[in-house]
Amino acid sequence: MERKAKGHVKPTRSVSSNRWMHEHVTDPYVQQAKKLGYRSRAAFKILEIDEKLRLFRRGMVVVDLGAAPGGWSQMAAPRVGAGERGGGRVIAIDLLEMPGLPGVELIRADFSTDQGLVAVTQTLGDGVKADLVLSDMAPNISGIGVSDQARAMGLADLALEFAQAFLKPEGMLVVKTFQGAGFIEFLARMRSCFHDVKSYKPKASRDRSSEQFLVGRRLR
């Protein structure tokens, strides 16, 4: 006869949660990020893309959408000379609270709302446009694949719309997308907006991840 547990039963982690925790703890990029003082393993992704395409140069204005916990802004700031005399600027926005970074102008707001967009444009200043827009935005995962993919591509669309309006003609957009429904259509939109579009999956991206980073250069 099966006995029923009495009183409070401590919830146990799911198999998928335990698997993720094991991957995270043993991930060499996570370990290296901690060693180097990087905010996240995502720093290695933008560094690899920068190595291939030379994204950053001193004096640039960079807007980092969905910046928390700050891995990309942390890499961008010293490379553009943010906060230094004659240097560039890095403007970072995220709904989540993010500890300060030297030279980075932080905005705590939801970029997907009108208020978030206004906050970014006001921080940029009248008539100021960006040299580089970065978007590592991704939705909170619900576990419903179709819904998660649609929301992810919706965020990519927001980044593209912002780039069209606030990039300099020779500017660049780096945006995270995911292979699946809507990806081919989004890639076509990118190609209609930029003269040059490249797709990358950095080595730091996990093998099981469907993420693809699209890089658009020179607005049409």
MOMOKA-V601794 format. One record per residue. N is the residue number from 1. PSI is psi as a letter, one per 20 degrees, with the letter a starting at -180 (NA if undefined). OMEGA is omega as a letter, one per 40 degrees, with the letter a starting at -180 (NA if undefined). Layout:
BEGIN
n:N psi:PSI omega:OMEGA
n:N psi:PSI omega:OMEGA
END
This chain:
BEGIN
n:1 psi:p omega:a
n:2 psi:p omega:i
n:3 psi:p omega:i
n:4 psi:p omega:i
n:5 psi:q omega:i
n:6 psi:q omega:i
n:7 psi:a omega:a
n:8 psi:p omega:i
n:9 psi:p omega:a
n:10 psi:p omega:a
n:11 psi:q omega:i
n:12 psi:q omega:i
n:13 psi:q omega:i
n:14 psi:r omega:i
n:15 psi:g omega:a
n:16 psi:h omega:i
n:17 psi:g omega:i
n:18 psi:h omega:i
n:19 psi:g omega:i
n:20 psi:g omega:a
n:21 psi:g omega:i
n:22 psi:g omega:i
n:23 psi:g omega:a
n:24 psi:g omega:a
n:25 psi:h omega:a
n:26 psi:i omega:a
n:27 psi:p omega:a
n:28 psi:h omega:i
n:29 psi:h omega:i
n:30 psi:g omega:a
n:31 psi:g omega:i
n:32 psi:h omega:i
n:33 psi:g omega:i
n:34 psi:g omega:a
n:35 psi:h omega:a
n:36 psi:i omega:a
n:37 psi:k omega:i
n:38 psi:q omega:a
n:39 psi:h omega:a
n:40 psi:r omega:i
n:41 psi:i omega:i
n:42 psi:h omega:i
n:43 psi:h omega:a
n:44 psi:h omega:i
n:45 psi:g omega:a
n:46 psi:h omega:i
n:47 psi:h omega:i
n:48 psi:g omega:i
n:49 psi:h omega:i
n:50 psi:h omega:i
n:51 psi:h omega:a
n:52 psi:h omega:a
n:53 psi:i omega:a
n:54 psi:m omega:a
n:55 psi:g omega:a
n:56 psi:q omega:i
n:57 psi:q omega:a
n:58 psi:p omega:i
n:59 psi:i omega:a
n:60 psi:q omega:i
n:61 psi:o omega:a
n:62 psi:p omega:i
n:63 psi:p omega:a
n:64 psi:o omega:a
n:65 psi:p omega:a
n:66 psi:l omega:a
n:67 psi:h omega:a
n:68 psi:q omega:e
n:69 psi:j omega:i
n:70 psi:j omega:a
n:71 psi:g omega:a
n:72 psi:g omega:i
n:73 psi:h omega:i
n:74 psi:h omega:i
n:75 psi:h omega:a
n:76 psi:g omega:a
n:77 psi:g omega:a
n:78 psi:h omega:a
n:79 psi:h omega:i
n:80 psi:i omega:a
n:81 psi:k omega:a
n:82 psi:p omega:i
n:83 psi:i omega:i
n:84 psi:q omega:i
n:85 psi:p omega:a
n:86 psi:j omega:a
n:87 psi:a omega:a
n:88 psi:a omega:a
n:89 psi:q omega:i
n:90 psi:o omega:i
n:91 psi:p omega:a
n:92 psi:p omega:i
n:93 psi:p omega:i
n:94 psi:q omega:i
n:95 psi:h omega:a
n:96 psi:q omega:i
n:97 psi:p omega:a
n:98 psi:p omega:i
n:99 psi:q omega:a
n:100 psi:q omega:i
n:101 psi:q omega:a
n:102 psi:p omega:i
n:103 psi:i omega:a
n:104 psi:p omega:i
n:105 psi:o omega:a
n:106 psi:p omega:i
n:107 psi:p omega:i
n:108 psi:o omega:a
n:109 psi:r omega:i
n:110 psi:o omega:a
n:111 psi:h omega:a
n:112 psi:i omega:i
n:113 psi:r omega:i
n:114 psi:h omega:a
n:115 psi:h omega:i
n:116 psi:g omega:i
n:117 psi:g omega:i
n:118 psi:g omega:a
n:119 psi:g omega:i
n:120 psi:g omega:a
n:121 psi:h omega:i
n:122 psi:h omega:i
n:123 psi:h omega:i
n:124 psi:g omega:a
n:125 psi:q omega:a
n:126 psi:p omega:i
n:127 psi:i omega:a
n:128 psi:p omega:i
n:129 psi:q omega:a
n:130 psi:q omega:i
n:131 psi:h omega:a
n:132 psi:p omega:i
n:133 psi:p omega:i
n:134 psi:p omega:i
n:135 psi:o omega:i
n:136 psi:k omega:a
n:137 psi:q omega:i
n:138 psi:q omega:a
n:139 psi:r omega:i
n:140 psi:p omega:a
n:141 psi:p omega:i
n:142 psi:i omega:a
n:143 psi:i omega:i
n:144 psi:o omega:a
n:145 psi:g omega:a
n:146 psi:g omega:a
n:147 psi:g omega:a
n:148 psi:g omega:i
n:149 psi:g omega:i
n:150 psi:g omega:a
n:151 psi:h omega:i
n:152 psi:g omega:i
n:153 psi:h omega:i
n:154 psi:h omega:i
n:155 psi:h omega:i
n:156 psi:h omega:i
n:157 psi:g omega:i
n:158 psi:g omega:i
n:159 psi:g omega:i
n:160 psi:g omega:i
n:161 psi:g omega:i
n:162 psi:g omega:a
n:163 psi:g omega:i
n:164 psi:h omega:a
n:165 psi:h omega:a
n:166 psi:j omega:i
n:167 psi:q omega:i
n:168 psi:q omega:a
n:169 psi:h omega:a
n:170 psi:j omega:a
n:171 psi:r omega:a
n:172 psi:q omega:i
n:173 psi:p omega:i
n:174 psi:o omega:a
n:175 psi:p omega:i
n:176 psi:p omega:i
n:177 psi:r omega:i
n:178 psi:p omega:i
n:179 psi:p omega:a
n:180 psi:a omega:a
n:181 psi:p omega:i
n:182 psi:i omega:a
n:183 psi:g omega:a
n:184 psi:g omega:i
n:185 psi:h omega:i
n:186 psi:g omega:i
n:187 psi:g omega:i
n:188 psi:h omega:i
n:189 psi:h omega:i
n:190 psi:g omega:a
n:191 psi:h omega:i
n:192 psi:i omega:a
n:193 psi:h omega:a
n:194 psi:q omega:i
n:195 psi:h omega:a
n:196 psi:p omega:i
n:197 psi:p omega:i
n:198 psi:q omega:i
n:199 psi:p omega:i
n:200 psi:q omega:i
n:201 psi:n omega:a
n:202 psi:q omega:i
n:203 psi:h omega:a
n:204 psi:i omega:i
n:205 psi:p omega:a
n:206 psi:q omega:a
n:207 psi:h omega:a
n:208 psi:i omega:a
n:209 psi:q omega:i
n:210 psi:j omega:a
n:211 psi:q omega:i
n:212 psi:p omega:i
n:213 psi:p omega:i
n:214 psi:p omega:i
n:215 psi:o omega:i
n:216 psi:p omega:i
n:217 psi:p omega:i
n:218 psi:n omega:a
n:219 psi:q omega:i
n:220 psi:NA omega:NA
END
